[in-house]
């Protein structure tokens, strides 16, 4: 039987994600994901399993069986899980500001906003969405027609996925700070450096979501 770490690695690699990207989608750290995959942690709580299953878009039962959860379950763990379930039942409205990679005026968009489960985003400050119109994000597990939820105004952290304006287009890259600007990674092993004068970081991509659009 596959270990929990092997299951996580299998689902992650099938989507072409890095541990850091899975961490950003699930609210966990890339280092923690790596420890799970290496077997340095043999079990996870049901709360952690819930976060990972939401990130993968799968049923929790495909990732973890009840016997694999950390036991005994503490009261605080149970309460956290209950709160998480209720948060996911609530929805919040996120405005769609445009498309990527091509910029289009908001008044030309078919959809002006979308609903996402409240529990997917911890901080709702400076949140908006962009619709993905091509396949340039497929190496990050994001496909045409999906919405990406973006949070603006945060400091750049190396290795995270960001929406970036370069010229007239908007693209998604893993960013790394350099002495002269930023290094951009497209998820396919291709990197390039740009000075800050040639790139505008619009915000961190928190997640992609196929959801009810209103």
N, C-alpha and C positions, 0 to 999 in steps of 0.2 A: 504494500500500500504506500502511495506517495506521501511524503511528509508535507506539512503545511508550507514549508519553505519551497519545496519542489513545485507545489501547486501554484504558488504565487509567481515563481520564476516562469513557469509554463504559460500562464495567462499573460504575464507581462511581455514575454518575448513574442508571443503570437500577435501582439498588437504593435510590436516594434518600439516599445517604450523603454526608456532608461529608468533605473531605480529612482533617480531624482524626479523624473516626470511623474512616475506613479506616486511618489511621496507628495508632490504638489497637488495631485488630483484627490488624494485621500486625506490630506491634512496630517500626514506622517512625514518623517524625515527620510531622505534617501539613505542615510546611514542605517536607520532602523530597518528599512526594507532589505538592505544588503545583509544585515545580521540574520534576518529571518531566512533569507535564501541560502545562506551559508550553514544554517543549522545551529548558529550560536544561540538562537532562541528557539526552543522546541515547541512552544505553544503560544497562543495569543488569546486575549480576552474576546468575549463576544462583541464588545464595543469596537475593538480594532477590526475584527472580522466584518462587522457591518460597514465600517468606513471603506475597507478594501473592496467589498462586494459592490458597493455603490459606485466606486471609481471604475471597476471593471464592467459594470452594467450586467451583473449576473446575480443569480439567487445565492444567498449566503450558504445554502446547503451544498453548492458546488465547490465551495472553498473550504468549508470546515464542517465537521460533524460535531454534535454536542459533546461527544466523548473527548474531542481534541481541545476543547476550551479549557482555559486555566481554571482549576478547581482547588479549593472550594470557591464559589462565587461570593464575593463580599457584597454586603448590602449596598455600599456606594457604587459598585460596579453595576448592580441591577438597576439602581436608580438612574445612573448615567445612561444605560441602555434605554430605559423607558423614556427619559427626556429626549434622547436622540430620535426615537420613533415618532414622538409627538411633533418634534421640530420638522421632520421630513414630511409629515402630513400637512403642515402649513405651507403655503406658497407665497412668493413675493414676485412683484412685477419688475422686470428689468427692461429698460428702454433699449431699443435697437438703434444705434447711431449710424450704421452704414454697412458697407460690405468690404471684404478683403479678397483678393488683393486690389481690385479696382475701387477707387473712391466714387461713391454715388451720393447725390443729395438725399437727405432723409425723406423728402417728399416724393421721391421716386421709388421708395421701398414698398413692397407689398405688405409687410408686417412692421408695425411700429414698436411692438413690445412683445415679451414672452414671459411665461410663468415658470419659475423653477422652485423646487422644494427648498424651504427656508434652511434646512439643515446642511445644504451643500455649501453655503457661504457663511463663514463666521462673522465677517465684518462687511456690512452693506454700504459702507462709505465709498463714494466714487466708483460705483459699479455700473457698467453698461455692457452691451453686447454688440457683436459684429457678425454678420452672416458670411460664411465661407463659400466663395463662388467657384473655386477651382481646387486642384489636388495638391497644392504646394505644401500642405500640412499633413499629408498622409503618413509621412515617416514619424509623426508624433501621434498617430492614431486618431487624427481629426480629418473628416471627409467632407466633400462638397455637400452643401445643403444644411450642414450642422451650424449651430450658433456657438460662438465662443464667448464666454463670460469673462470680462476684463476688469481689473481693478487698477485705476490710475493713481498716481501720486505716491507710489511706494519706492523706496530706495532699491537700486538694482542689486540682486544677490546672484553671484556667479552660478551658472548652470540652470537657472530657472527659465521658463519659456515666456517670451514677451511679444506683444504686438508692436511693430516698429514701422514708422513711416520713412520710406526712402524714396526721394523724388515725389512722384504723385501716387505711389502705390503703398499698400499696407501689407506687411508680411510677418510671419511668425518665426522667431529664432530663439535658440538658446543663447544667452548673452554672457560674456565674460569681460570684466574690465581689464584694460591694458593701460600702459603708461600714456599712450597717445589717443585713446578712444575706447572702442569696443571691438571684441572679437565675436563674430556671428557664426553660429553652427546651425546647419539646416537639418540636422538629424540623420543625414545620409553620409556623414563623414567629410563633408565639404565645409571648410572654414574660410573666412575672410575677415580682414580688419578694416574698420572704417573710423575716420575721425568723428568726433562729436558734432562737428559742423555739417556732416552729411547724413545724420540719422536722428530721428526724433523718437524716443521711446514713449509709446502711448500708454502702456500699462502692462501689468503681469497677466498672462492668460491663466485664469484659475481652473477652468474646465471647459469642455465642449459638451453640448447637450442637445439631444433630440427631444423636443418638448412641445407642449401645447402653446401655439403662438396665437396672440390675440390682437 
